Structure formats: C-alpha cells, structure tokens
C-alpha cells in the first residue's frame, strides 16, 4: 500500500475513532462509524489492487492543487528538472504538473518531468554507473529542489528526487564502499551543479516556466529554451 493511501486510511481511522468516542454525546448511531470503517478499508483495498495506489495520490493532489502557491511551487520545481535535463543532453519526453495530468497521459499518478532513464537504469541494475552519467542524472534529480530554493527560499518538494539519488548512491557504494562519497556529499555537489546551471541560464528558465504554465508541448518548451539560451541576464531567480 502506498504511503499516500496509508495516510488516508489513518485519517479515516482517526475520524472513526472520534465518531465512536463522541457518538453517544451526539446521539450518533453505532452503525455510522462501522459503515465508515468498512467504506475506508474497501476504498483503500480497491485503490491498492485496482489502481496501484494512484487513487489516493489523485485525491491528495487534488486538494493540494487548490492552492495557487502550491501550483507555483510545482511549476518552478518541474521547470528546474526540465531545463537542467535539456542542458545536459537528456531529452524530456513528457511532463505534467499534477497527478491528474500524469494519469491522463498514462503515467503513474505523481506528475513531474519524464526523461529517458534507460541507460542509467541499465547500468544501475549491474551495480555500476559511469562518472559522467552519475554526474548528469544526480544533477537532474536535484534540479527541482535547487530551482524551488532559488525561487522561494526553500524547497517543500523533492522527496522522490532525493530517494532516486539515495538509491543510486547506495548501489554504487555497495560495489565500491571506499571510492564513492556518502549521500550527503553527493547531494550537496549535485545541488550546487544544478543551482549553477539554473543561475547561468536564468532567461531560459523563466521562458520555460511561462511555456510550461501555458501547457505547451515538450518540443515547444525546447523552442522557448533555445530562443532564450545565452541571453544576457545576471539577475537572480528569486520571484
């Protein structure tokens, strides 16, 4: 069961407990909390086995995206991934800014930027990863956090991104414990590389944000990046 679904189940159990404790005072039938418990467990089970936990993600994401501030953070976060991937020669194949968009595109209901990871996953499955690939992908994974920090002062998202880097570092350290720096060091290096790229290409980043805000295709977003890349601009990214 996904963490999101588990959280929803926990919320349902908490609400049921409150109804049981407060039911007598409110003259509430004992059948109500019982029915609620059955409904929550049935929905959670169905979500787990029929939708692979995506239903809970869609529900939570729907509530979160009612906030304009949250949508802006997601937009700037994903634009960071998109731009750094393109700058490092890893073409973006698709992107979505919410779980519902991702679900409509046939992706897992998480949203985000999708790029070709065939090469990196093939090497990681063998317990190895070339220095260049690791440098590129670790920078791409941390680019969302770097963009969010530059624009808003701190990052609220990026848990999945950190997990990708953590998994890669763990696999590499198993194969070469002494030759691979620990996760914290790798994360800081990747964050700094991503931050530098975003600051150097601030005009392209801003153009990309607007293109993604307008829902343009990946090819149209690439055109926006190309038109803005190299423009003179040393202004900070803070909004």
C-alpha positions as CSV (number, residue, x, y, z in Angstrom):
1,X,0.0,0.0,0.0
2,X,1.4,3.4,-0.9
3,X,2.3,5.9,1.8
4,X,-0.5,8.2,0.5
5,X,-3.1,5.5,0.8
6,X,-1.9,4.6,4.2
7,X,-2.2,8.2,5.3
8,X,-5.7,8.3,4.0
9,X,-6.6,5.1,5.9
10,X,-5.0,6.5,9.1
11,X,-7.1,9.7,8.7
12,X,-10.2,7.5,8.2
13,X,-9.4,5.5,11.3
14,X,-8.9,8.7,13.3
15,X,-12.2,10.1,12.2
16,X,-13.9,6.8,13.0
17,X,-12.4,6.9,16.5
18,X,-13.7,10.4,17.1
19,X,-17.1,9.3,16.0
20,X,-17.1,6.3,18.3
21,X,-16.0,8.4,21.3
22,X,-18.3,11.3,20.6
23,X,-21.2,9.3,19.2
24,X,-23.1,8.9,22.4
25,X,-23.0,12.6,23.2
26,X,-24.2,13.4,19.7
27,X,-26.8,10.6,19.7
28,X,-25.0,9.0,16.7
29,X,-25.9,5.5,15.7
30,X,-23.0,2.9,16.2
31,X,-23.7,1.9,12.6
32,X,-22.2,5.1,11.2
33,X,-18.6,4.7,12.3
34,X,-18.8,1.0,11.4
35,X,-20.0,1.8,7.9
36,X,-17.3,4.5,7.6
37,X,-14.6,2.0,8.6
38,X,-15.8,-0.6,6.1
39,X,-16.0,2.1,3.3
40,X,-12.5,3.4,4.0
41,X,-10.9,-0.1,4.0
42,X,-12.8,-1.0,0.9
43,X,-11.7,2.1,-0.9
44,X,-8.1,1.6,0.2
45,X,-8.1,-2.0,-0.8
46,X,-9.6,-1.2,-4.2
47,X,-7.1,1.6,-4.7
48,X,-4.2,-0.7,-3.9
49,X,-5.2,-3.6,-6.1
50,X,-7.0,-1.9,-9.0
51,X,-5.2,1.4,-9.3
52,X,-1.9,0.5,-7.7
53,X,-2.4,3.2,-5.0
54,X,-2.9,6.0,-7.6
55,X,-6.4,6.9,-6.3
56,X,-5.1,8.2,-3.0
57,X,-2.4,10.2,-4.8
58,X,-5.0,11.7,-7.1
59,X,-7.2,12.7,-4.2
60,X,-4.4,14.3,-2.1
61,X,-3.0,16.0,-5.2
62,X,-6.5,17.5,-6.0
63,X,-6.7,19.1,-2.5
64,X,-3.1,20.4,-2.7
65,X,-3.6,21.9,-6.2
66,X,-6.5,24.0,-4.9
67,X,-3.7,26.3,-3.6
68,X,-2.2,28.7,-6.1
69,X,1.0,28.8,-4.1
70,X,1.4,25.1,-4.3
71,X,0.8,25.1,-8.1
72,X,3.5,27.7,-8.5
73,X,6.0,25.7,-6.5
74,X,5.3,22.6,-8.6
75,X,5.7,24.6,-11.8
76,X,9.0,26.1,-10.8
77,X,10.2,22.8,-9.4
78,X,9.4,20.8,-12.5
79,X,10.9,23.5,-14.8
80,X,14.2,23.1,-12.9
81,X,14.2,19.4,-13.8
82,X,13.2,20.1,-17.4
83,X,15.8,22.8,-18.1
84,X,18.8,21.0,-16.5
85,X,17.9,17.8,-18.3
86,X,17.9,19.6,-21.6
87,X,21.1,21.4,-20.9
88,X,22.8,18.1,-20.1
89,X,21.6,16.4,-23.2
90,X,18.9,14.3,-21.7
91,X,15.7,15.0,-23.7
92,X,12.5,15.3,-21.9
93,X,9.8,13.1,-23.3
94,X,6.8,14.4,-21.3
95,X,5.8,16.4,-18.3
96,X,2.8,17.0,-16.1
97,X,2.2,19.5,-13.3
98,X,-0.3,17.5,-11.3
99,X,-1.2,13.9,-10.7
100,X,-4.4,14.2,-12.8
101,X,-2.4,15.3,-15.8
102,X,0.0,12.5,-15.4
103,X,-2.9,10.0,-15.1
104,X,-4.4,11.3,-18.3
105,X,-1.0,10.8,-20.0
106,X,-0.9,7.2,-18.9
107,X,1.9,7.8,-16.4
108,X,1.9,7.0,-12.7
109,X,-0.3,9.5,-10.9
110,X,2.5,11.6,-9.5
111,X,3.2,14.2,-12.1
112,X,6.6,15.5,-13.0
113,X,9.1,15.6,-15.8
114,X,9.7,12.3,-17.7
115,X,13.0,11.7,-19.5
116,X,14.8,8.7,-20.9
117,X,16.5,6.8,-18.0
118,X,17.1,3.6,-20.0
119,X,20.9,4.0,-19.9
120,X,21.2,4.9,-16.3
121,X,18.8,2.2,-15.1
122,X,20.6,-0.4,-17.2
123,X,23.9,0.5,-15.6
124,X,22.5,0.7,-12.0
125,X,20.9,-2.8,-12.4
126,X,24.5,-4.1,-12.8
127,X,25.7,-2.2,-9.8
128,X,27.7,0.4,-11.7
129,X,27.3,3.8,-13.2
130,X,29.7,5.8,-15.3
131,X,31.0,9.0,-13.7
132,X,29.5,11.2,-16.5
133,X,26.1,9.6,-16.2
134,X,26.0,9.8,-12.5
135,X,27.0,13.5,-12.6
136,X,24.3,14.2,-15.2
137,X,21.5,12.4,-13.6
138,X,22.3,13.4,-10.0
139,X,22.2,17.0,-11.1
140,X,18.9,16.5,-12.9
141,X,17.4,14.8,-9.9
142,X,18.4,17.7,-7.6
143,X,17.4,20.4,-10.1
144,X,13.9,20.7,-8.9
145,X,15.0,21.3,-5.3
146,X,17.6,23.8,-6.5
147,X,15.0,25.7,-8.6
148,X,12.5,25.8,-5.7
149,X,15.1,27.0,-3.3
150,X,16.3,29.7,-5.7
151,X,12.8,31.0,-6.4
152,X,11.1,30.6,-3.0
153,X,14.0,30.5,-0.5
154,X,13.4,26.8,0.4
155,X,12.1,23.6,-1.1
156,X,9.0,21.8,0.0
157,X,9.1,19.1,-2.6
158,X,11.8,16.7,-3.8
159,X,11.4,13.7,-1.5
160,X,11.1,11.3,-4.5
161,X,14.1,13.1,-6.1
162,X,16.3,12.5,-3.0
163,X,15.2,8.9,-2.9
164,X,16.4,8.4,-6.5
165,X,19.8,9.8,-5.7
166,X,19.9,7.9,-2.4
167,X,19.2,4.6,-4.3
168,X,21.9,5.3,-6.8
169,X,24.5,6.2,-4.2
170,X,23.6,3.1,-2.2
171,X,24.1,0.8,-5.2
172,X,27.4,2.4,-6.1
173,X,28.6,2.3,-2.5
174,X,27.8,-1.4,-2.3
175,X,30.1,-2.0,-5.3
176,X,32.8,0.4,-4.2
177,X,32.4,1.4,-0.5
178,X,35.6,3.3,-0.2
179,X,35.5,5.0,-3.6
180,X,32.0,6.6,-3.5
181,X,31.3,9.6,-1.2
182,X,28.3,9.3,1.0
183,X,24.8,10.5,0.1
184,X,25.0,13.9,1.8
185,X,28.2,14.8,0.0
186,X,26.8,13.7,-3.4
187,X,23.5,15.6,-2.8
188,X,25.3,18.8,-2.0
189,X,27.5,18.5,-5.1
190,X,24.5,17.8,-7.3
191,X,22.5,20.7,-5.8
192,X,25.4,23.1,-6.4
193,X,25.8,22.0,-10.0
194,X,22.1,22.3,-10.6
195,X,22.0,25.7,-9.0
196,X,24.9,27.0,-11.1
197,X,23.2,25.8,-14.3
198,X,19.9,27.5,-13.4
199,X,21.6,30.8,-12.5
200,X,23.6,30.8,-15.7
201,X,20.6,30.2,-17.8
202,X,18.1,32.3,-15.9
203,X,16.5,33.7,-19.0
204,X,15.9,30.2,-20.4
205,X,14.5,29.1,-17.1
206,X,12.0,32.0,-17.0
207,X,10.9,31.3,-20.6
208,X,10.5,27.7,-19.8
209,X,8.3,28.4,-16.8
210,X,6.0,30.5,-18.9
211,X,5.9,27.9,-21.6
212,X,5.0,25.2,-19.1
213,X,2.5,27.4,-17.4
214,X,0.7,27.7,-20.8
215,X,0.7,23.9,-21.2
216,X,3.0,23.9,-24.2
217,X,4.4,20.6,-25.5
218,X,7.9,19.5,-24.7
219,X,9.0,20.5,-28.2
220,X,7.5,24.0,-27.8
221,X,9.2,24.2,-24.4
222,X,12.5,23.3,-26.0
223,X,12.0,26.1,-28.6
224,X,11.4,28.5,-25.7
225,X,14.6,27.4,-24.1
226,X,16.6,27.7,-27.3
227,X,15.3,31.2,-28.0
228,X,16.3,32.4,-24.5
229,X,19.6,30.4,-24.0
230,X,22.6,32.7,-24.0
231,X,20.6,35.9,-23.4
232,X,22.4,38.5,-21.3
233,X,21.0,38.3,-17.8
234,X,22.7,38.1,-14.4
235,X,19.5,38.8,-12.4
236,X,18.8,36.4,-9.5
237,X,16.0,33.9,-9.9
238,X,14.1,35.0,-6.8
239,X,10.5,35.8,-7.6
